[in-house]
Amino acid sequence: MEAVRAALDSGAMRAGVKYSVYQLSEALGVSRTPVRDALLRLEEVGLIRFEARQGFRILLPDAREIADIFAVRLALEVPAAARAAAVCDAALAARLHDRLAAMDAAAAAGDERDFVAHDQLLHDHILEASGNMRARAIVRSLRESTRLLGATTADRSRTLGDIDAEHVPVVAAIVAGDAPSAAAAMRRHLTSTGRLLVAQAVRDQDSGLDGAAVWAAAVRVEQVE
């Protein structure tokens, strides 16, 4: 996953272009078997499509797919944040603070890979605390579907520090046991991320779509107010 993302960032690989397993294994300096195994995992979450003669294409989600993904995440993670606040104890508070501190450090170092890993774990802690393991599994899968898009926007209109700051009120409200504020903070964070990624996809994929209209069609008004 990280190797494909790095290749996309550098321009060495492009979405929609056909590549071979052999090409990728040569570029990474590893045998074809582990490369193919890794690509199979990417296929499971819809990030690549295998074609004839060991070829594959990278499939980034389009604007509508991203909006749909965030509509589901809003439906699951907003109430999960409220439930986590209602049951928060010292152990959960410590885990969330530790994860936020790790995100702070990664943001300061400009380490996007490390930041994304800790970001994902923080959300996972919240979903786990909510007690809904099916929601937790669904969100994990959805995050994999957008992972190649990265954390920051391509034009750096949102930095790691900006994303880090969005998590602070989420954690503060959960630790304080304030369920309404936790839900509202999670809603703001996911809405900010989703809208920016939809706008980025519209721009990068030259789709001619209206990003705001795509978002509005997927996300109900009551989910974002």
Backbone as JSON, one array per atom type, in Angstrom:
{
  "sequence": "MEAVRAALDSGAMRAGVKYSVYQLSEALGVSRTPVRDALLRLEEVGLIRFEARQGFRILLPDAREIADIFAVRLALEVPAAARAAAVCDAALAARLHDRLAAMDAAAAAGDERDFVAHDQLLHDHILEASGNMRARAIVRSLRESTRLLGATTADRSRTLGDIDAEHVPVVAAIVAGDAPSAAAAMRRHLTSTGRLLVAQAVRDQDSGLDGAAVWAAAVRVEQVE",
  "N": [[0.85, -1.21, 0.0], [1.86, 1.3, 0.94], [4.01, 1.56, -0.81], [2.78, 1.77, -3.3], [1.31, 4.1, -2.9], [3.42, 5.95, -2.54], [4.57, 5.81, -5.07], [2.5, 6.85, -6.61], [2.42, 9.46, -5.6], [4.91, 10.42, -6.43], [4.68, 10.36, -9.13], [5.56, 8.21, -10.51], [3.84, 6.1, -10.86], [0.53, 5.92, -12.18], [-2.97, 6.38, -11.73], [-5.25, 4.24, -13.41], [-3.53, 3.48, -15.47], [-2.06, 0.64, -17.03], [-0.13, -1.75, -15.34], [2.46, -4.2, -14.72], [2.81, -7.08, -12.59], [5.39, -7.95, -12.52], [6.85, -5.62, -13.19], [6.36, -4.04, -10.9], [7.45, -5.64, -8.86], [10.11, -5.67, -9.61], [10.73, -2.94, -9.33], [10.44, -2.64, -6.59], [12.27, -4.41, -5.67], [11.77, -6.98, -4.73], [10.49, -10.39, -4.64], [8.0, -11.75, -6.93], [5.88, -13.11, -5.72], [5.21, -12.16, -2.95], [4.53, -9.56, -3.73], [2.35, -9.96, -5.44], [0.58, -11.07, -3.58], [0.19, -8.87, -1.89], [-1.04, -7.14, -3.7], [-3.39, -8.53, -4.15], [-4.69, -8.1, -1.75], [-5.15, -5.39, -1.98], [-6.89, -5.46, -4.12], [-9.12, -6.58, -2.91], [-10.24, -4.48, -1.49], [-10.96, -2.84, -3.5], [-9.02, -1.21, -4.73], [-7.31, -1.83, -6.77], [-7.44, -3.34, -10.06], [-7.18, -6.47, -11.45], [-5.87, -7.57, -14.58], [-5.48, -9.16, -17.82], [-2.68, -11.42, -18.21], [-1.08, -10.99, -15.86], [-1.36, -8.29, -15.41], [-2.29, -5.11, -13.93], [-4.41, -2.42, -12.81], [-4.4, 0.68, -11.09], [-7.0, 1.84, -9.09], [-8.35, 4.62, -8.12], [-10.79, 5.9, -5.83], [-13.68, 7.59, -7.11], [-15.2, 10.91, -7.09], [-17.92, 10.66, -6.34], [-17.92, 8.15, -5.12], [-16.23, 8.64, -2.95], [-17.75, 10.52, -1.53], [-19.93, 8.89, -0.86], [-18.65, 7.03, 0.8], [-17.92, 8.67, 2.96], [-20.43, 9.45, 3.81], [-21.38, 7.1, 4.93], [-19.45, 6.75, 6.93], [-19.98, 9.01, 8.53], [-22.52, 8.31, 9.44], [-21.91, 6.17, 11.07], [-19.67, 6.83, 12.74], [-20.19, 9.21, 14.1], [-22.35, 8.72, 16.03], [-20.89, 6.77, 17.38], [-18.82, 8.19, 18.6], [-20.29, 9.64, 20.46], [-21.27, 7.54, 22.06], [-18.86, 6.53, 23.02], [-18.04, 8.65, 24.62], [-19.96, 8.49, 26.59], [-19.23, 6.23, 27.97], [-16.63, 6.53, 28.72], [-13.64, 5.81, 30.41], [-10.79, 5.89, 32.68], [-8.83, 4.36, 31.42], [-9.5, 4.37, 28.67], [-9.35, 7.12, 28.22], [-6.61, 7.52, 28.6], [-5.55, 6.02, 26.47], [-6.55, 7.44, 24.26], [-5.39, 9.98, 24.65], [-2.67, 9.28, 24.49], [-2.56, 8.43, 21.84], [-3.22, 10.76, 20.5], [-1.06, 12.35, 21.22], [0.95, 11.01, 19.85], [0.14, 11.52, 17.25], [0.48, 14.29, 17.24], [3.29, 14.41, 17.39], [4.03, 13.14, 14.99], [2.88, 14.88, 13.13], [4.36, 17.2, 13.62], [6.83, 16.33, 12.77], [6.36, 15.99, 10.14], [5.71, 13.5, 9.17], [3.84, 11.73, 7.31], [3.03, 9.07, 6.88], [3.32, 7.81, 9.42], [1.62, 9.45, 10.86], [-0.91, 8.96, 9.68], [-1.25, 6.28, 10.41], [-1.5, 6.45, 13.24], [-3.72, 8.14, 13.39], [-5.69, 6.5, 12.27], [-5.77, 4.5, 14.22], [-6.65, 5.96, 16.44], [-9.3, 6.61, 15.73], [-10.19, 4.0, 15.59], [-9.98, 3.17, 18.27], [-12.05, 4.69, 19.37], [-14.31, 3.66, 18.05], [-14.17, 1.03, 18.96], [-14.6, 1.42, 21.7], [-17.22, 2.2, 21.61], [-18.59, -0.12, 21.38], [-19.69, -1.31, 19.14], [-18.87, -3.63, 17.1], [-19.27, -4.39, 14.46], [-19.64, -1.96, 13.13], [-17.11, -0.96, 13.58], [-15.53, -2.71, 12.0], [-16.55, -2.15, 9.46], [-15.84, 0.56, 9.11], [-13.06, 0.35, 9.15], [-12.63, -1.01, 6.73], [-13.67, 0.87, 4.91], [-11.89, 2.99, 5.29], [-9.57, 1.9, 4.24], [-10.24, 1.97, 1.58], [-9.96, 4.63, 0.89], [-7.39, 5.2, 1.47], [-5.18, 5.44, -0.26], [-5.46, 7.99, -1.16], [-4.3, 9.62, 0.65], [-3.5, 11.67, 3.57], [-3.25, 14.5, 3.75], [-4.44, 17.17, 1.61], [-3.79, 17.32, -1.92], [-2.89, 19.8, -2.81], [-1.98, 20.87, -0.53], [-3.73, 22.41, 0.96], [-4.72, 21.65, 3.29], [-3.01, 20.75, 6.1], [-1.0, 18.31, 7.95], [-0.93, 19.23, 10.55], [-3.29, 20.72, 10.63], [-5.23, 18.69, 10.4], [-4.64, 17.22, 12.67], [-5.37, 19.08, 14.64], [-8.13, 19.03, 14.37], [-8.85, 16.73, 15.67], [-8.48, 17.19, 18.34], [-10.71, 18.49, 19.79], [-12.51, 16.37, 19.6], [-11.38, 14.28, 21.12], [-11.15, 15.64, 23.59], [-13.85, 16.1, 24.27], [-14.84, 13.48, 24.48], [-13.29, 12.45, 26.61], [-14.17, 14.15, 28.6], [-16.67, 13.21, 28.94], [-18.76, 14.27, 27.52], [-21.18, 13.72, 25.54], [-22.86, 14.94, 23.44], [-21.14, 17.0, 22.5], [-18.94, 15.51, 21.69], [-20.01, 14.05, 19.57], [-20.66, 16.17, 17.84], [-18.11, 17.27, 17.32], [-16.83, 15.13, 16.04], [-18.46, 14.95, 13.81], [-17.91, 17.42, 12.56], [-15.19, 17.07, 11.94], [-15.15, 14.78, 10.19], [-16.78, 15.75, 8.15], [-15.31, 17.94, 7.2], [-13.0, 16.6, 6.23], [-14.15, 14.84, 4.33], [-15.43, 16.59, 2.47], [-13.22, 18.02, 1.45], [-11.72, 15.95, 0.25], [-13.51, 15.07, -1.7], [-13.67, 17.38, -3.29], [-11.01, 17.48, -4.12], [-10.86, 15.11, -5.63], [-12.66, 15.68, -7.71], [-11.28, 17.73, -8.96], [-8.73, 16.53, -9.58], [-9.43, 14.32, -11.14], [-10.65, 15.46, -13.24], [-13.42, 15.55, -13.76], [-15.56, 17.19, -14.24], [-17.64, 17.47, -12.53], [-19.71, 18.96, -9.96], [-18.41, 19.52, -6.96], [-19.62, 20.26, -4.5], [-22.29, 19.67, -5.01], [-22.15, 16.93, -5.41], [-21.39, 16.09, -2.85], [-23.63, 16.96, -1.35], [-25.61, 15.35, -2.44], [-24.98, 12.87, -1.46], [-24.75, 13.05, 1.32], [-26.9, 13.5, 3.94], [-28.64, 16.42, 5.1], [-29.08, 16.56, 7.87], [-26.99, 15.1, 8.81], [-24.78, 16.7, 8.8], [-25.24, 19.06, 10.07]],
  "CA": [[0.0, 0.0, 0.0], [2.7, 2.48, 1.06], [4.83, 1.67, -2.01], [1.91, 2.27, -4.37], [1.02, 5.52, -2.6], [4.63, 6.72, -2.82], [4.72, 5.86, -6.52], [1.49, 7.79, -7.1], [2.84, 10.8, -5.21], [6.09, 10.82, -7.21], [4.36, 10.33, -10.55], [6.1, 6.98, -11.1], [2.67, 5.31, -11.24], [-0.67, 6.74, -12.32], [-4.23, 5.65, -11.71], [-5.81, 3.94, -14.72], [-2.51, 2.94, -16.37], [-1.82, -0.78, -16.78], [1.21, -2.14, -14.92], [2.61, -5.64, -14.51], [3.34, -7.5, -11.3], [6.84, -8.01, -12.7], [7.36, -4.25, -13.09], [6.32, -3.57, -9.51], [8.4, -6.41, -8.06], [11.45, -5.17, -9.96], [10.9, -1.61, -8.75], [10.55, -2.77, -5.13], [13.39, -5.28, -5.34], [11.29, -8.18, -4.03], [9.95, -11.39, -5.56], [6.64, -11.49, -7.39], [4.86, -13.73, -4.86], [4.68, -11.22, -1.95], [3.92, -8.42, -4.41], [1.02, -10.37, -5.88], [-0.24, -11.22, -2.37], [-0.18, -7.52, -1.45], [-1.98, -6.61, -4.68], [-4.68, -9.2, -3.92], [-5.34, -7.4, -0.64], [-5.64, -4.12, -2.52], [-8.06, -5.78, -4.95], [-10.24, -6.86, -2.02], [-10.88, -3.22, -1.09], [-11.3, -2.08, -4.69], [-8.01, -0.22, -5.09], [-6.71, -2.22, -8.05], [-8.18, -4.34, -10.84], [-6.29, -7.34, -12.22], [-6.22, -7.77, -15.98], [-4.81, -10.3, -18.44], [-1.22, -11.57, -18.19], [-0.51, -10.42, -14.64], [-1.45, -6.84, -15.39], [-3.24, -4.52, -12.99], [-4.58, -0.98, -12.86], [-4.76, 1.32, -9.82], [-8.33, 2.45, -9.19], [-8.68, 5.53, -7.03], [-12.22, 6.18, -5.77], [-14.06, 8.87, -7.7], [-15.81, 11.86, -6.15], [-19.17, 10.12, -5.81], [-17.59, 7.06, -4.2], [-15.69, 9.24, -1.72], [-18.89, 11.09, -0.8], [-20.69, 7.77, -0.3], [-17.86, 6.49, 1.91], [-18.01, 9.56, 4.13], [-21.8, 9.4, 4.31], [-21.45, 5.93, 5.82], [-18.63, 7.03, 8.12], [-20.73, 9.93, 9.38], [-23.63, 7.58, 10.06], [-21.39, 5.23, 12.06], [-18.68, 7.35, 13.69], [-20.75, 10.28, 14.95], [-22.93, 8.11, 17.24], [-19.85, 6.04, 18.11], [-18.14, 9.16, 19.46], [-21.19, 9.93, 21.58], [-21.29, 6.38, 22.96], [-17.55, 6.46, 23.68], [-18.06, 9.67, 25.68], [-20.84, 8.04, 27.67], [-18.63, 5.12, 28.73], [-15.19, 6.77, 28.84], [-13.0, 5.64, 31.72], [-9.4, 6.35, 32.7], [-8.04, 3.59, 30.46], [-9.78, 4.9, 27.33], [-8.8, 8.48, 28.17], [-5.16, 7.41, 28.44], [-5.28, 5.56, 25.1], [-6.82, 8.53, 23.32], [-4.37, 11.01, 24.83], [-1.42, 8.75, 23.95], [-2.63, 8.41, 20.38], [-3.19, 12.15, 20.06], [0.33, 12.8, 21.37], [1.7, 10.42, 18.74], [-0.24, 12.29, 16.06], [1.17, 15.59, 17.38], [4.7, 14.23, 17.07], [4.14, 12.84, 13.57], [2.58, 16.11, 12.4], [5.5, 18.11, 13.78], [7.94, 15.78, 11.99], [5.95, 15.88, 8.74], [5.7, 12.07, 8.84], [2.44, 11.42, 6.98], [2.76, 7.63, 7.06], [3.13, 7.57, 10.85], [0.43, 10.2, 11.27], [-2.1, 8.23, 9.22], [-1.38, 5.07, 11.23], [-2.03, 6.82, 14.56], [-5.06, 8.67, 13.14], [-6.58, 5.35, 12.09], [-5.9, 3.83, 15.51], [-7.48, 6.77, 17.33], [-10.69, 6.36, 15.34], [-10.5, 2.61, 15.94], [-10.22, 3.14, 19.73], [-13.38, 5.26, 19.63], [-15.3, 2.68, 17.6], [-14.11, -0.11, 19.88], [-15.23, 1.83, 22.95], [-18.67, 2.31, 21.4], [-19.15, -1.45, 21.52], [-20.26, -1.8, 17.89], [-17.75, -4.21, 16.37], [-19.57, -4.39, 13.03], [-19.32, -0.61, 12.66], [-15.65, -0.86, 13.6], [-15.01, -3.43, 10.83], [-16.96, -1.42, 8.25], [-15.02, 1.77, 8.99], [-11.71, -0.07, 8.77], [-12.65, -1.3, 5.3], [-13.87, 2.13, 4.19], [-10.65, 3.78, 5.35], [-8.63, 1.31, 3.28], [-10.66, 2.39, 0.24], [-9.52, 6.01, 0.63], [-6.05, 5.38, 2.02], [-4.24, 5.89, -1.29], [-5.64, 9.42, -1.37], [-3.44, 10.32, 1.6], [-4.12, 12.44, 4.65], [-3.33, 15.91, 3.35], [-4.88, 17.4, 0.25], [-2.65, 17.39, -2.82], [-2.37, 21.17, -2.92], [-1.58, 21.26, 0.83], [-4.67, 23.36, 1.57], [-4.9, 21.15, 4.65], [-1.78, 20.11, 6.53], [-1.12, 17.34, 9.04], [-1.26, 19.99, 11.75], [-4.72, 21.05, 10.56], [-5.99, 17.47, 10.69], [-4.37, 16.94, 14.09], [-6.17, 20.01, 15.44], [-9.54, 18.63, 14.31], [-9.07, 15.61, 16.59], [-8.37, 17.64, 19.73], [-12.02, 18.61, 20.45], [-13.14, 15.05, 19.68], [-10.82, 13.6, 22.3], [-11.49, 16.4, 24.8], [-15.26, 15.87, 24.61], [-15.0, 12.09, 24.93], [-12.68, 12.33, 27.94], [-15.02, 14.9, 29.53], [-17.97, 12.56, 29.04], [-19.75, 15.14, 26.88], [-21.59, 13.0, 24.34], [-23.26, 15.81, 22.33], [-19.97, 17.7, 21.95], [-18.12, 14.51, 21.0], [-20.66, 13.78, 18.29], [-20.53, 17.36, 16.99], [-16.72, 17.4, 16.9], [-16.57, 14.08, 15.05], [-19.18, 15.35, 12.59], [-17.15, 18.5, 11.9], [-13.95, 16.52, 11.41], [-15.42, 13.94, 9.02], [-17.33, 16.6, 7.09], [-14.18, 18.68, 6.64], [-12.18, 15.68, 5.46], [-14.89, 14.35, 3.18], [-15.63, 17.65, 1.47], [-11.95, 18.32, 0.81], [-11.34, 14.84, -0.63], [-14.41, 15.11, -2.85], [-13.22, 18.49, -4.14], [-9.74, 17.09, -4.72], [-11.13, 14.11, -6.66], [-13.27, 16.38, -8.85], [-10.21, 18.47, -9.64], [-7.68, 15.65, -10.1], [-9.96, 13.4, -12.14], [-11.19, 16.29, -14.32], [-14.72, 14.92, -14.03], [-16.57, 18.19, -14.58], [-18.71, 17.45, -11.54], [-19.75, 19.99, -8.92], [-18.1, 18.83, -5.71], [-20.62, 20.55, -3.47], [-23.5, 18.93, -5.35], [-21.87, 15.51, -5.16], [-21.45, 15.91, -1.4], [-25.01, 17.14, -0.9], [-26.41, 14.22, -2.89], [-24.63, 11.68, -0.68], [-24.81, 13.27, 2.77], [-28.12, 14.18, 4.36], [-28.42, 17.68, 5.81], [-29.03, 16.35, 9.32], [-25.73, 14.48, 9.16], [-23.69, 17.66, 8.84], [-25.59, 20.26, 10.85]],
  "C": [[0.88, 1.25, 0.0], [3.54, 2.68, -0.2], [4.02, 2.21, -3.18], [1.6, 3.74, -4.15], [2.22, 6.4, -2.92], [4.84, 6.88, -4.32], [3.71, 6.81, -7.16], [1.91, 9.23, -6.81], [3.97, 11.32, -6.09], [5.81, 10.91, -8.7], [4.89, 9.11, -11.26], [4.98, 6.04, -11.53], [1.46, 6.24, -11.29], [-1.92, 5.86, -12.33], [-4.73, 5.44, -13.14], [-4.84, 3.35, -15.71], [-2.26, 1.47, -16.01], [-0.35, -1.02, -16.43], [1.25, -3.66, -14.77], [3.14, -5.9, -13.11], [4.86, -7.53, -11.37], [7.46, -6.62, -12.56], [7.44, -3.79, -11.64], [7.31, -4.32, -8.65], [9.83, -5.98, -8.34], [11.72, -3.82, -9.3], [11.11, -1.68, -7.25], [11.72, -3.64, -4.71], [13.0, -6.5, -4.54], [10.69, -9.13, -5.06], [8.49, -11.11, -5.88], [5.57, -12.04, -6.44], [4.34, -12.78, -3.78], [4.03, -9.99, -2.57], [2.51, -8.76, -4.86], [0.08, -10.53, -4.69], [-0.72, -9.85, -1.88], [-1.21, -6.91, -2.4], [-3.36, -7.26, -4.53], [-5.43, -8.53, -2.78], [-5.89, -6.05, -1.09], [-6.87, -4.33, -3.4], [-9.3, -5.98, -4.09], [-10.98, -5.58, -1.6], [-11.1, -2.28, -2.28], [-10.29, -1.06, -5.15], [-7.23, -0.58, -6.35], [-7.65, -3.19, -8.76], [-7.16, -5.15, -11.63], [-6.81, -7.5, -13.64], [-5.37, -8.91, -16.53], [-3.29, -10.23, -18.28], [-0.56, -10.82, -17.04], [-0.49, -8.9, -14.63], [-2.44, -6.36, -14.35], [-3.3, -3.01, -13.21], [-4.96, -0.47, -11.48], [-6.08, 2.05, -10.02], [-8.58, 3.34, -7.98], [-10.18, 5.78, -7.01], [-12.54, 7.53, -6.4], [-14.81, 9.72, -6.68], [-17.09, 11.31, -5.53], [-18.9, 8.99, -4.81], [-17.06, 7.59, -2.88], [-16.83, 9.82, -0.88], [-19.72, 9.99, -0.15], [-19.97, 7.17, 0.91], [-18.01, 7.36, 3.15], [-19.44, 9.66, 4.66], [-21.97, 8.24, 5.28], [-20.64, 6.17, 7.09], [-19.33, 8.0, 9.07], [-21.84, 9.2, 10.13], [-23.14, 6.66, 11.18], [-20.53, 5.89, 13.14], [-19.2, 8.49, 14.56], [-21.44, 9.68, 16.18], [-21.91, 7.32, 18.04], [-19.09, 6.97, 19.04], [-18.99, 9.5, 20.67], [-21.22, 8.77, 22.57], [-19.97, 6.25, 23.71], [-17.48, 7.46, 24.82], [-18.88, 9.19, 26.87], [-20.2, 6.96, 28.54], [-17.15, 5.35, 29.02], [-14.7, 6.6, 30.27], [-11.55, 6.08, 31.61], [-8.55, 5.64, 31.65], [-8.25, 4.11, 29.03], [-9.21, 6.3, 27.19], [-7.3, 8.45, 27.93], [-4.8, 6.98, 27.02], [-5.47, 6.69, 24.09], [-5.78, 9.64, 23.43], [-3.02, 10.55, 24.28], [-1.42, 8.8, 22.43], [-2.58, 9.83, 19.83], [-1.78, 12.72, 20.17], [1.2, 12.25, 20.24], [1.39, 11.13, 17.43], [0.42, 13.66, 16.07], [2.61, 15.47, 16.91], [4.9, 13.97, 15.57], [3.87, 14.07, 12.72], [3.76, 17.07, 12.45], [6.68, 17.66, 12.93], [7.62, 15.71, 10.5], [5.91, 14.44, 8.25], [4.26, 11.63, 8.57], [2.11, 9.95, 7.2], [2.48, 7.31, 8.52], [1.86, 8.25, 11.35], [-0.85, 9.43, 10.91], [-2.33, 6.98, 10.07], [-1.99, 5.39, 12.59], [-3.45, 7.4, 14.46], [-6.06, 7.51, 13.05], [-6.81, 4.63, 13.42], [-6.77, 4.63, 16.47], [-8.97, 6.57, 17.01], [-11.12, 4.94, 15.73], [-10.76, 2.47, 17.44], [-11.63, 3.63, 20.05], [-14.47, 4.27, 19.22], [-15.34, 1.46, 18.51], [-14.83, 0.23, 21.18], [-16.75, 1.92, 22.82], [-19.37, 0.96, 21.53], [-19.74, -2.04, 20.25], [-19.13, -2.33, 17.0], [-18.01, -4.29, 14.87], [-19.26, -3.02, 12.42], [-17.81, -0.43, 12.59], [-15.05, -1.52, 12.35], [-15.34, -2.69, 9.54], [-16.09, -0.19, 8.04], [-13.59, 1.42, 8.6], [-11.64, -0.31, 7.26], [-12.8, -0.03, 4.48], [-12.61, 2.97, 4.18], [-9.61, 3.22, 4.4], [-8.96, 1.78, 1.87], [-10.19, 3.79, -0.11], [-8.06, 6.23, 1.03], [-5.04, 5.88, 0.99], [-4.36, 7.37, -1.59], [-4.77, 10.24, -0.43], [-4.22, 11.1, 2.63], [-4.31, 13.89, 4.24], [-3.91, 16.02, 1.95], [-3.66, 17.65, -0.63], [-2.04, 18.78, -2.91], [-1.98, 21.75, -1.55], [-2.47, 22.35, 1.41], [-5.04, 22.9, 2.97], [-3.67, 20.35, 5.03], [-2.04, 19.05, 7.6], [-1.49, 18.04, 10.34], [-2.73, 20.38, 11.79], [-5.58, 19.85, 10.94], [-5.85, 17.11, 12.16], [-5.27, 17.8, 14.97], [-7.65, 19.64, 15.45], [-9.86, 17.51, 15.3], [-9.08, 16.05, 18.05], [-9.74, 17.79, 20.4], [-12.77, 17.29, 20.53], [-12.69, 14.34, 20.94], [-11.22, 14.32, 23.58], [-12.93, 16.14, 25.23], [-15.5, 14.45, 25.11], [-14.48, 11.92, 26.35], [-13.53, 13.05, 28.99], [-16.39, 14.25, 29.72], [-19.1, 13.35, 28.42], [-20.15, 14.54, 25.54], [-22.02, 13.92, 23.2], [-22.07, 16.53, 21.68], [-19.06, 16.75, 21.2], [-18.69, 14.21, 19.63], [-20.48, 14.96, 17.33], [-19.11, 17.53, 16.47], [-16.35, 16.36, 15.86], [-17.25, 14.42, 13.73], [-18.41, 16.43, 11.83], [-15.89, 17.95, 11.24], [-14.2, 15.71, 10.14], [-15.97, 14.75, 7.85], [-16.22, 17.39, 6.41], [-13.34, 17.79, 5.74], [-12.9, 15.24, 4.19], [-15.06, 15.39, 2.09], [-14.33, 17.97, 0.73], [-11.52, 17.22, -0.15], [-12.24, 14.76, -1.86], [-13.97, 16.21, -3.82], [-11.92, 18.15, -4.85], [-9.96, 16.08, -5.84], [-11.74, 14.74, -7.9], [-12.19, 17.08, -9.66], [-9.2, 17.53, -10.32], [-8.17, 14.75, -11.23], [-10.64, 14.13, -13.3], [-12.56, 15.79, -14.76], [-15.79, 15.91, -14.48], [-17.73, 18.23, -13.62], [-18.63, 18.66, -10.62], [-19.56, 19.28, -7.59], [-19.13, 19.04, -4.63], [-21.91, 19.78, -3.73], [-23.33, 17.44, -5.11], [-21.98, 15.21, -3.67], [-22.89, 15.97, -0.9], [-25.89, 15.96, -1.29], [-26.17, 12.98, -2.03], [-24.9, 11.82, 0.8], [-26.06, 14.06, 3.11], [-27.78, 15.43, 5.17], [-28.26, 17.44, 7.3], [-27.74, 15.69, 9.76], [-24.63, 15.51, 9.37], [-24.03, 18.91, 9.64], [-25.23, 20.06, 12.31]]
}
